[in-house]
């Protein structure tokens, strides 16, 4: 813990600071998801898209709309978002659409309402209760 006084404002601010370890044994994960400093969807991602991984993806980047789930995939190329949609369909029979958003060249992945019962059955065991709203619950 540390404190810092801003003389101009005569206020004391407190904060916490900590360090973490890095392990080279995890570098392959970084290399799979980052190319030239930019996040990418690896062509071999399918084997890593488990129900747990999908739950984490939705808890992080997903959001409930009126009847389905939109996943913010804004920073990925169209081809990468298409790959995710194909994987979701092939592995879990989830019907998805790709929606162009206002920012040029950015897309979001929408899981249709017809797939919501399947999606809920698939990922609910892995979802933290505070995140149920992301599935409209």
DSSP file (Angstrom, degrees, kcal/mol; ACC not computed):
  #  RESIDUE AA STRUCTURE BP1 BP2  ACC     N-H-->O    O-->H-N    N-H-->O    O-->H-N    TCO  KAPPA ALPHA  PHI   PSI    X-CA   Y-CA   Z-CA
    1    1 A X              0   0    0      0, 0.0     2,-0.3     0, 0.0    15,-0.2   0.000 360.0 360.0 360.0 145.6    0.0    0.0    0.0
    2    2 A X  E     -A   15   0A   0     13,-2.5    13,-2.3     2,-0.0     2,-0.4  -0.953 360.0-148.1-140.2 161.3    1.2    3.5   -0.7
    3    3 A X  E     -A   14   0A   0     -2,-0.3     2,-0.4    11,-0.2    11,-0.2  -0.965   9.3-168.4-129.4 150.8    0.0    7.0   -0.2
    4    4 A X  E     -A   13   0A   0      9,-2.9     9,-3.2    -2,-0.4     2,-0.5  -0.999  10.8-147.5-139.9 133.7    0.6   10.1   -2.3
    5    5 A X  E     -A   12   0A   0     -2,-0.4     2,-0.9     7,-0.2     7,-0.2  -0.890   5.9-150.4-104.1 128.3   -0.1   13.7   -1.4
    6    6 A X  E  >> -A   11   0A   0      5,-2.7     4,-2.0    -2,-0.5     5,-1.3  -0.863   9.7-162.6 -94.6 107.3   -1.0   16.1   -4.2
    7    7 A X  T  45S+     0   0    0     -2,-0.9    -1,-0.2     1,-0.2     5,-0.0   0.878  85.3  57.4 -61.7 -40.1    0.3   19.4   -2.9
    8    8 A X  T  45S+     0   0    0      1,-0.2    -1,-0.2    -3,-0.1    -2,-0.0   0.887 121.2  28.0 -58.9 -39.9   -1.8   21.5   -5.3
    9    9 A X  T  45S-     0   0    0     -3,-0.4    -1,-0.2     2,-0.1    -2,-0.2   0.581  98.6-134.4 -96.0 -13.0   -5.0   20.0   -4.0
   10   10 A X  T  <5 +     0   0    0     -4,-2.0     2,-0.4     1,-0.2    -3,-0.2   0.900  59.5 137.1  54.8  43.4   -3.7   19.2   -0.5
   11   11 A X  E   < -A    6   0A   0     -5,-1.3    -5,-2.7     2,-0.0     2,-0.5  -0.924  50.8-137.8-121.1 146.2   -5.3   15.7   -0.8
   12   12 A X  E     -A    5   0A   0     -2,-0.4     2,-0.4    -7,-0.2    -7,-0.2  -0.874  18.6-166.1 -99.7 131.7   -3.9   12.3    0.2
   13   13 A X  E     -A    4   0A   0     -9,-3.2    -9,-2.9    -2,-0.5     2,-0.3  -0.950   2.4-158.7-118.3 140.2   -4.5    9.4   -2.2
   14   14 A X  E     +A    3   0A   0     -2,-0.4     2,-0.3   -11,-0.2   -11,-0.2  -0.885  17.5 161.9-117.2 148.5   -4.0    5.8   -1.3
   15   15 A X  E     -A    2   0A   0    -13,-2.3   -13,-2.5    -2,-0.3     2,-0.4  -0.957  30.1-121.3-154.7 172.3   -3.4    2.9   -3.6
   16   16 A X        -     0   0    0     -2,-0.3     2,-0.4   -15,-0.2    -2,-0.0  -0.921  20.9-170.9-120.8 147.1   -2.2   -0.7   -3.8
   17   17 A X        +     0   0    0     -2,-0.4     2,-0.3     2,-0.0    -2,-0.0  -0.998  10.0 166.6-137.8 139.7    0.6   -2.0   -5.9
   18   18 A X        -     0   0    0     -2,-0.4     2,-0.3     2,-0.0    -2,-0.0  -0.982  23.2-137.0-149.5 161.4    1.6   -5.6   -6.6
   19   19 A X        -     0   0    0     -2,-0.3     2,-0.3     0, 0.0    -2,-0.0  -0.863  15.4-157.6-116.6 152.4    3.8   -7.6   -8.9
   20   20 A X        -     0   0    0     -2,-0.3     2,-0.3     0, 0.0    -2,-0.0  -0.831  18.8-112.6-124.0 166.4    3.0  -10.9  -10.6
   21   21 A X        -     0   0    0     -2,-0.3     2,-0.4     2,-0.0     0, 0.0  -0.649  20.8-148.4 -94.1 153.7    5.1  -13.7  -12.0
   22   22 A X        -     0   0    0     -2,-0.3     2,-0.5     3,-0.0     3,-0.0  -0.938   6.7-155.6-118.5 148.8    5.4  -14.6  -15.7
   23   23 A X    >   -     0   0    0     -2,-0.4     3,-2.0     1,-0.1     4,-0.2  -0.982  14.3-150.2-128.1 123.3    6.0  -18.1  -17.0
   24   24 A X  G >  S+     0   0    0     -2,-0.5     3,-1.8     1,-0.3     4,-0.3   0.748  93.6  75.3 -60.9 -22.9    7.6  -18.8  -20.3
   25   25 A X  G 3  S+     0   0    0      1,-0.3    -1,-0.3     2,-0.1     3,-0.2   0.666  94.9  51.4 -65.8 -13.8    5.6  -22.1  -20.4
   26   26 A X  G X> S+     0   0    0     -3,-2.0     3,-1.3     1,-0.2     4,-1.1   0.383  77.9  99.7-100.6   2.3    2.5  -19.9  -21.2
   27   27 A X  H <> S+     0   0    0     -3,-1.8     4,-2.7     1,-0.3     5,-0.2   0.823  71.9  66.7 -58.4 -31.8    4.1  -18.0  -24.1
   28   28 A X  H 3> S+     0   0    0     -4,-0.3     4,-1.7    -3,-0.2    -1,-0.3   0.835  97.5  54.6 -61.0 -31.6    2.4  -20.3  -26.6
   29   29 A X  H <> S+     0   0    0     -3,-1.3     4,-1.6     2,-0.2    -1,-0.2   0.936 109.5  45.8 -66.4 -45.7   -0.9  -18.9  -25.6
   30   30 A X  H  X S+     0   0    0     -4,-1.1     4,-1.6     1,-0.2    -2,-0.2   0.921 112.3  51.5 -61.9 -43.5    0.2  -15.3  -26.2
   31   31 A X  H  < S+     0   0    0     -4,-2.7    -1,-0.2     1,-0.2    -2,-0.2   0.822 108.4  52.4 -64.5 -30.6    1.7  -16.4  -29.6
   32   32 A X  H  < S+     0   0    0     -4,-1.7    -1,-0.2    -5,-0.2    -2,-0.2   0.851 118.7  34.2 -72.9 -33.6   -1.6  -18.0  -30.6
   33   33 A X  H  < S+     0   0    0     -4,-1.6     7,-2.4    -3,-0.2     2,-0.4   0.496 114.7  56.1-103.9  -4.9   -3.7  -15.0  -29.8
   34   34 A X  E  <  +B   39   0B   0     -4,-1.6     2,-0.4     5,-0.3     5,-0.2  -0.987  51.9 178.5-133.9 128.1   -1.4  -12.1  -30.8
   35   35 A X  E >  S-B   38   0B   0      3,-2.6     3,-1.9    -2,-0.4    -4,-0.0  -0.992  80.6 -14.4-125.3 122.7    0.4  -11.5  -34.1
   36   36 A X  T 3  S-     0   0    0     -2,-0.4    -1,-0.1     1,-0.3     3,-0.1   0.865 129.4 -54.4  52.9  39.6    2.5   -8.4  -34.4
   37   37 A X  T 3  S+     0   0    0      1,-0.2     2,-0.4    -3,-0.0    -1,-0.3   0.501 115.9 112.7  78.0   4.3    1.0   -7.0  -31.3
   38   38 A X  E <  S-B   35   0B   0     -3,-1.9    -3,-2.6     0, 0.0    -1,-0.2  -0.918  71.2-115.9-114.5 135.8   -2.6   -7.3  -32.5
   39   39 A X  E     +B   34   0B   0     -2,-0.4     2,-0.3    -5,-0.2    -5,-0.3  -0.465  42.1 176.7 -69.3 136.0   -5.2   -9.8  -31.1
   40   40 A X        -     0   0    0     -7,-2.4     2,-0.7    -2,-0.2    36,-0.1  -0.907  35.9-116.9-136.2 161.7   -6.3  -12.4  -33.6
   41   41 A X        -     0   0    0     -2,-0.3     2,-0.1    36,-0.0    -8,-0.1  -0.922  38.3-134.6 -98.7 115.3   -8.5  -15.5  -33.8
   42   42 A X    >   -     0   0    0     -2,-0.7     3,-1.7     1,-0.1     4,-0.1  -0.435   9.5-127.9 -70.7 140.7   -6.2  -18.4  -34.5
   43   43 A X  T 3  S+     0   0    0      1,-0.3     3,-0.4    -2,-0.1    -1,-0.1   0.762 109.9  53.8 -59.3 -24.4   -7.3  -20.9  -37.2
   44   44 A X  T >  S+     0   0    0      1,-0.2     3,-0.6   -12,-0.1    -1,-0.3   0.075  74.7 108.7 -98.0  25.7   -6.8  -23.8  -34.8
   45   45 A X  G X>  +     0   0    0     -3,-1.7     3,-2.1     1,-0.2     4,-0.8   0.707  51.9  87.7 -73.8 -19.4   -9.0  -22.3  -32.0
   46   46 A X  G >4 S+     0   0    0     -3,-0.4     3,-1.2     1,-0.3    -1,-0.2   0.858  83.8  53.9 -52.4 -42.9  -11.8  -24.8  -32.4
   47   47 A X  G <4 S+     0   0    0     -3,-0.6    -1,-0.3     1,-0.3    -2,-0.1   0.692 108.8  51.3 -68.1 -15.2  -10.3  -27.3  -30.0
   48   48 A X  G <4 S+     0   0    0     -3,-2.1     2,-1.7    -4,-0.2    -1,-0.3   0.535  82.2  96.1 -96.8  -8.3  -10.1  -24.6  -27.4
   49   49 A X    <<  +     0   0    0     -3,-1.2     2,-0.2    -4,-0.8    -1,-0.1  -0.616  54.5 156.4 -85.1  84.0  -13.7  -23.5  -27.7
   50   50 A X     >  -     0   0    0     -2,-1.7     4,-2.7     1,-0.1     5,-0.2  -0.513  61.3 -98.1 -96.8 169.5  -15.2  -25.6  -24.8
   51   51 A X  H  > S+     0   0    0      1,-0.2     4,-2.3     2,-0.2     5,-0.1   0.895 127.7  50.9 -55.8 -38.6  -18.4  -24.8  -22.9
   52   52 A X  H  > S+     0   0    0      2,-0.2     4,-2.4     1,-0.2    -1,-0.2   0.938 110.3  48.0 -63.6 -46.2  -16.2  -23.2  -20.2
   53   53 A X  H  > S+     0   0    0      1,-0.2     4,-2.5     2,-0.2    -2,-0.2   0.902 112.0  49.9 -61.7 -41.0  -14.3  -21.1  -22.8
   54   54 A X  H  X S+     0   0    0     -4,-2.7     4,-2.3     2,-0.2    -1,-0.2   0.896 109.6  51.7 -64.7 -40.2  -17.6  -20.0  -24.3
   55   55 A X  H  X S+     0   0    0     -4,-2.3     4,-2.7    -5,-0.2    -2,-0.2   0.921 111.5  46.6 -61.5 -44.2  -19.0  -19.0  -20.9
   56   56 A X  H  X S+     0   0    0     -4,-2.4     4,-2.1     2,-0.2     5,-0.2   0.912 110.4  53.3 -64.7 -42.3  -15.9  -16.9  -20.1
   57   57 A X  H  X S+     0   0    0     -4,-2.5     4,-3.1     1,-0.2     5,-0.4   0.916 113.4  43.1 -57.4 -45.2  -16.1  -15.3  -23.6
   58   58 A X  H  X S+     0   0    0     -4,-2.3     4,-1.7     3,-0.2    -2,-0.2   0.886 111.6  52.9 -72.5 -38.9  -19.7  -14.3  -22.9
   59   59 A X  H  < S+     0   0    0     -4,-2.7    -1,-0.2    -5,-0.2    -2,-0.2   0.861 120.6  35.5 -62.7 -32.6  -19.1  -13.2  -19.3
   60   60 A X  H  < S+     0   0    0     -4,-2.1    -2,-0.2    -5,-0.2    -3,-0.2   0.952 139.2   8.6 -84.3 -56.4  -16.3  -11.0  -20.7
   61   61 A X  H  < S+     0   0    0     -4,-3.1    11,-2.6    -5,-0.2    -3,-0.2   0.369 103.8  99.7-113.2   2.6  -17.5   -9.7  -24.0
   62   62 A X  E  <  -C   71   0C   0     -4,-1.7     2,-0.3    -5,-0.4     9,-0.2  -0.500  42.3-177.6 -93.6 161.3  -21.1  -10.8  -24.3
   63   63 A X  E     -C   70   0C   0      7,-1.5     7,-2.9    -2,-0.2     2,-0.3  -0.963  27.9-114.5-157.1 140.1  -24.3   -8.9  -23.6
   64   64 A X  E     -C   69   0C   0     -2,-0.3     5,-0.2     5,-0.2     2,-0.2  -0.546  31.2-175.2 -74.0 134.2  -28.0   -9.7  -23.6
   65   65 A X        -     0   0    0      3,-3.0    -1,-0.0    -2,-0.3     0, 0.0  -0.339  54.6 -66.0-108.0-161.5  -30.1   -8.0  -26.3
   66   66 A X  S    S-     0   0    0      1,-0.2     3,-0.1    -2,-0.2    -2,-0.1   0.820 125.5  -8.5 -61.3 -30.5  -33.9   -8.2  -26.6
   67   67 A X  S    S+     0   0    0      1,-0.1     2,-0.2    49,-0.0    49,-0.2   0.405 127.6  31.3-149.0   2.4  -33.8  -11.9  -27.4
   68   68 A X  S    S-     0   0    0     -5,-0.1    -3,-3.0    47,-0.1     2,-0.5  -0.784  77.8 -90.0-147.7-170.1  -30.2  -13.1  -28.0
   69   69 A X  E     -CD  64 111C   0     42,-1.6    42,-3.4    -2,-0.2     2,-0.5  -0.950  25.7-158.3-117.7 130.5  -26.6  -12.6  -27.0
   70   70 A X  E     -CD  63 110C   0     -7,-2.9    -7,-1.5    -2,-0.5     2,-0.5  -0.922   6.7-157.5-105.9 130.4  -24.2  -10.2  -28.8
   71   71 A X  E     -CD  62 109C   0     38,-3.5    38,-2.2    -2,-0.5     2,-0.9  -0.933  20.2-126.8-108.2 126.1  -20.5  -10.8  -28.4
   72   72 A X  E     + D   0 108C   0    -11,-2.6    36,-0.2    -2,-0.5     3,-0.1  -0.599  43.9 155.7 -75.0 106.2  -18.2   -7.9  -29.0
   73   73 A X    >   +     0   0    0     -2,-0.9     3,-2.0    34,-0.5    34,-0.4  -0.094  21.9 136.9-116.8  30.2  -15.8   -9.1  -31.6
   74   74 A X  T 3   +     0   0    0      1,-0.3    33,-0.2    32,-0.2    -1,-0.1   0.760  64.8  51.7 -54.0 -35.8  -15.0   -5.5  -32.8
   75   75 A X  T 3  S+     0   0    0     -3,-0.1     2,-0.3    31,-0.1    -1,-0.3   0.411  93.3  90.0 -90.1   4.7  -11.3   -5.8  -33.1
   76   76 A X  S <  S-     0   0    0     -3,-2.0    31,-0.4    31,-0.3   -36,-0.1  -0.701  81.8-105.6-100.3 154.0  -11.2   -9.0  -35.2
   77   77 A X     >  -     0   0    0     -2,-0.3     4,-2.0     1,-0.1     3,-0.5  -0.330  33.6-109.5 -69.0 156.9  -11.3   -9.2  -39.0
   78   78 A X  H  > S+     0   0    0      1,-0.2     4,-2.6     2,-0.2     5,-0.2   0.893 119.6  55.1 -54.6 -43.0  -14.5  -10.3  -40.7
   79   79 A X  H  > S+     0   0    0      1,-0.2     4,-1.9     2,-0.2    -1,-0.2   0.854 107.2  50.3 -61.6 -35.3  -12.9  -13.6  -41.6
   80   80 A X  H  > S+     0   0    0     -3,-0.5     4,-1.9     2,-0.2    -1,-0.2   0.891 110.7  47.9 -71.0 -39.6  -12.1  -14.3  -38.0
   81   81 A X  H  X S+     0   0    0     -4,-2.0     4,-2.3     2,-0.2    -2,-0.2   0.890 110.5  52.8 -67.7 -38.7  -15.6  -13.5  -36.8
   82   82 A X  H  X S+     0   0    0     -4,-2.6     4,-2.4    -5,-0.2    -2,-0.2   0.900 106.5  53.6 -61.2 -40.6  -17.0  -15.8  -39.6
   83   83 A X  H  X S+     0   0    0     -4,-1.9     4,-2.4     2,-0.2    -2,-0.2   0.919 108.0  49.6 -60.4 -44.7  -14.7  -18.6  -38.3
   84   84 A X  H  X S+     0   0    0     -4,-1.9     4,-2.8     1,-0.2    -2,-0.2   0.926 110.3  50.5 -60.1 -44.6  -16.1  -18.2  -34.8
   85   85 A X  H  X S+     0   0    0     -4,-2.3     4,-1.9     1,-0.2    -2,-0.2   0.904 111.1  48.9 -60.7 -41.8  -19.7  -18.3  -36.1
   86   86 A X  H  X S+     0   0    0     -4,-2.4     4,-2.9     2,-0.2    -1,-0.2   0.899 111.8  48.9 -64.7 -41.2  -18.8  -21.5  -38.1
   87   87 A X  H  X S+     0   0    0     -4,-2.4     4,-3.0     2,-0.2     5,-0.5   0.926 109.5  51.3 -65.2 -44.9  -17.3  -23.1  -35.0
   88   88 A X  H  X S+     0   0    0     -4,-2.8     6,-1.6     1,-0.2     4,-1.6   0.887 114.8  44.3 -59.7 -38.7  -20.2  -22.3  -32.8
   89   89 A X  H  X S+     0   0    0     -4,-1.9     4,-1.7     4,-0.3    -2,-0.2   0.944 117.1  43.9 -70.1 -48.9  -22.6  -23.8  -35.4
   90   90 A X  H  < S+     0   0    0     -4,-2.9    -2,-0.2     1,-0.2    -3,-0.2   0.914 123.7  33.3 -65.5 -45.2  -20.4  -26.9  -36.0
   91   91 A X  H  < S+     0   0    0     -4,-3.0    -3,-0.2    -5,-0.2    -1,-0.2   0.868 138.9  12.7 -81.7 -37.0  -19.6  -27.7  -32.4
   92   92 A X  H  < S-     0   0    0     -4,-1.6    -3,-0.2    -5,-0.5    -2,-0.2   0.317  92.1-118.9-129.0   7.0  -22.7  -26.6  -30.5
   93   93 A X     <  +     0   0    0     -4,-1.7     2,-0.5     1,-0.2    -4,-0.3   0.858  55.9 159.5  54.4  39.4  -25.4  -26.0  -33.2
   94   94 A X        -     0   0    0     -6,-1.6     2,-0.5    -9,-0.1    -1,-0.2  -0.831  36.8-137.6 -94.1 124.7  -25.7  -22.3  -32.3
   95   95 A X        +     0   0    0     -2,-0.5    17,-2.5    17,-0.2     2,-0.3  -0.715  31.9 175.7 -84.3 125.6  -27.2  -20.2  -35.0
   96   96 A X  E     -E  111   0C   0     -2,-0.5     2,-0.3    15,-0.2    15,-0.2  -0.896  21.0-158.4-128.6 155.2  -25.3  -16.9  -35.3
   97   97 A X  E     -E  110   0C   0     13,-2.4    13,-3.1    -2,-0.3     2,-0.5  -0.935  19.3-130.7-125.4 157.1  -25.3  -13.8  -37.5
   98   98 A X  E     -E  109   0C   0     -2,-0.3     2,-0.5    11,-0.2    11,-0.2  -0.937  23.8-160.4-108.3 126.6  -22.5  -11.4  -38.0
   99   99 A X  E     -E  108   0C   0      9,-2.9     9,-2.7    -2,-0.5     2,-0.4  -0.917  13.5-135.0-115.0 129.3  -23.5   -7.7  -37.6
  100  100 A X  E     -E  107   0C   0     -2,-0.5     7,-0.2     7,-0.2     2,-0.2  -0.632  26.1-152.0 -76.3 132.6  -21.6   -4.8  -39.0
  101  101 A X        -     0   0    0      5,-2.2     5,-0.3    -2,-0.4     4,-0.2  -0.499  30.8 -92.8-101.9 176.6  -21.4   -2.1  -36.4
  102  102 A X  S    S+     0   0    0     -2,-0.2     2,-0.3     2,-0.1     3,-0.1   0.836 102.3  84.1 -60.7 -36.5  -21.1    1.7  -36.9
  103  103 A X  S >  S-     0   0    0      1,-0.1     3,-1.6     2,-0.1    -2,-0.3  -0.527  95.5-104.7 -71.5 130.2  -17.3    1.7  -36.8
  104  104 A X  T 3  S+     0   0    0     -2,-0.3    -1,-0.1     1,-0.3     3,-0.1  -0.279 100.2  10.4 -59.2 131.8  -15.9    0.9  -40.3
  105  105 A X  T 3  S+     0   0    0      1,-0.2     2,-0.4    -4,-0.2    -1,-0.3   0.655 100.5 117.4  77.0  17.0  -14.5   -2.6  -40.5
  106  106 A X    <   -     0   0    0     -3,-1.6    -5,-2.2    -5,-0.3     2,-0.3  -0.935  38.4-177.1-122.2 145.6  -15.8   -3.8  -37.2
  107  107 A X  E     - E   0 100C   0    -34,-0.4   -34,-0.5    -2,-0.4     2,-0.3  -0.945  14.1-151.0-138.0 152.0  -18.3   -6.6  -36.5
  108  108 A X  E     -DE  72  99C   0     -9,-2.7    -9,-2.9    -2,-0.3     2,-0.5  -0.920  20.1-127.0-121.7 155.1  -20.1   -8.3  -33.7
  109  109 A X  E     -DE  71  98C   0    -38,-2.2   -38,-3.5    -2,-0.3     2,-0.5  -0.881  22.2-161.6-103.9 126.1  -21.3  -11.8  -33.4
  110  110 A X  E     -DE  70  97C   0    -13,-3.1   -13,-2.4    -2,-0.5     2,-0.7  -0.937   9.1-151.3-114.4 123.3  -25.0  -12.3  -32.5
  111  111 A X  E     -DE  69  96C   0    -42,-3.4   -42,-1.6    -2,-0.5   -15,-0.2  -0.847  32.1-122.4 -92.4 118.8  -26.3  -15.7  -31.2
  112  112 A X    >   -     0   0    0    -17,-2.5     3,-1.5    -2,-0.7     4,-0.3  -0.094  12.6-115.0 -66.0 157.1  -29.9  -15.9  -32.3
  113  113 A X  G >  S+     0   0    0      1,-0.3     3,-1.4     2,-0.2     4,-0.4   0.818 113.7  65.6 -59.9 -32.4  -32.9  -16.3  -29.9
  114  114 A X  G 3  S+     0   0    0      1,-0.3    -1,-0.3     2,-0.1     4,-0.3   0.744 103.9  47.2 -63.6 -21.3  -33.6  -19.7  -31.4
  115  115 A X  G <> S+     0   0    0     -3,-1.5     4,-2.7   -20,-0.2    -1,-0.3   0.437  84.2  95.7 -97.6  -1.2  -30.3  -20.9  -30.0
  116  116 A X  H <> S+     0   0    0     -3,-1.4     4,-3.0    -4,-0.3     5,-0.3   0.897  80.8  52.2 -62.3 -42.5  -30.7  -19.5  -26.5
  117  117 A X  H  > S+     0   0    0     -4,-0.4     4,-2.2     1,-0.2    -1,-0.2   0.933 114.2  44.6 -58.8 -42.0  -32.1  -22.7  -24.9
  118  118 A X  H  > S+     0   0    0     -4,-0.3     4,-2.0     2,-0.2    -2,-0.2   0.923 114.1  49.1 -65.5 -44.4  -29.1  -24.6  -26.2
  119  119 A X  H  X S+     0   0    0     -4,-2.7     4,-2.5     2,-0.2     5,-0.4   0.923 111.3  49.4 -62.3 -44.7  -26.6  -21.9  -25.2
  120  120 A X  H  X S+     0   0    0     -4,-3.0     4,-2.3     1,-0.2     5,-0.2   0.931 112.0  47.8 -61.4 -45.9  -28.1  -21.6  -21.7
  121  121 A X  H  < S+     0   0    0     -4,-2.2     4,-0.4    -5,-0.3    -1,-0.2   0.866 114.4  49.3 -60.8 -35.7  -27.9  -25.4  -21.2
  122  122 A X  H  < S+     0   0    0     -4,-2.0    -2,-0.2    -5,-0.2    -1,-0.2   0.915 125.8  19.1 -71.5 -46.0  -24.3  -25.4  -22.5
  123  123 A X  H >X S+     0   0    0     -4,-2.5     3,-2.0    -5,-0.1     4,-0.9   0.614  94.5  91.5-109.5 -13.0  -22.8  -22.6  -20.4
  124  124 A X  G >< S+     0   0    0     -4,-2.3     3,-0.8    -5,-0.4    -1,-0.1   0.854  83.5  60.2 -55.2 -37.4  -25.0  -22.0  -17.4
  125  125 A X  G 34 S+     0   0    0     -4,-0.4    -1,-0.3     1,-0.2    -2,-0.1   0.750 112.3  40.4 -61.7 -19.6  -23.0  -24.5  -15.2
  126  126 A X  G <4 S+     0   0    0     -3,-2.0     2,-0.3   -75,-0.1    -1,-0.2   0.516  93.6 101.8-104.4  -8.3  -19.9  -22.4  -15.8
  127  127 A X  S << S-     0   0    0     -4,-0.9     2,-0.2    -3,-0.8     5,-0.1  -0.598  73.5-124.1 -83.3 134.2  -21.5  -18.9  -15.5
  128  128 A X    >   -     0   0    0     -2,-0.3     3,-3.0     1,-0.1     4,-0.3  -0.570  26.5-119.7 -69.8 138.6  -21.1  -17.0  -12.3
  129  129 A X  G >  S+     0   0    0      1,-0.3     3,-1.4    -2,-0.2     4,-0.3   0.796 112.9  63.7 -53.1 -30.5  -24.6  -16.1  -10.9
  130  130 A X  G 3  S+     0   0    0      1,-0.3    -1,-0.3     2,-0.1     3,-0.2   0.625 102.5  52.2 -68.8  -9.9  -23.8  -12.4  -11.2
  131  131 A X  G X  S+     0   0    0     -3,-3.0     3,-2.0     1,-0.1    -1,-0.3   0.356  74.3 102.1-106.2   3.3  -23.5  -12.9  -14.9
  132  132 A X  G X >S+     0   0    0     -3,-1.4     3,-2.4     1,-0.3     5,-1.8   0.823  70.7  69.7 -57.3 -31.1  -26.9  -14.6  -15.5
  133  133 A X  G > 5S+     0   0    0      1,-0.3     3,-1.6     4,-0.3    -1,-0.3   0.761  84.7  69.3 -59.8 -23.3  -28.2  -11.3  -16.9
  134  134 A X  G < 5S+     0   0    0     -3,-2.0    -1,-0.3     1,-0.3    -2,-0.2   0.633 103.1  44.4 -71.0 -11.5  -26.0  -11.8  -19.9
  135  135 A X  G < 5S-     0   0    0     -3,-2.4    -1,-0.3    -4,-0.2    -2,-0.2   0.191 125.3-102.3-111.0  12.5  -28.2  -14.7  -20.9
  136  136 A X  T < 5       0   0    0     -3,-1.6    -3,-0.2    -4,-0.1    -2,-0.1   0.721 360.0 360.0  76.2  21.1  -31.4  -12.8  -20.2
  137  137 A X      <       0   0    0     -5,-1.8    -4,-0.3    -6,-0.1    -5,-0.1   0.406 360.0 360.0-102.1 360.0  -32.0  -14.5  -16.8
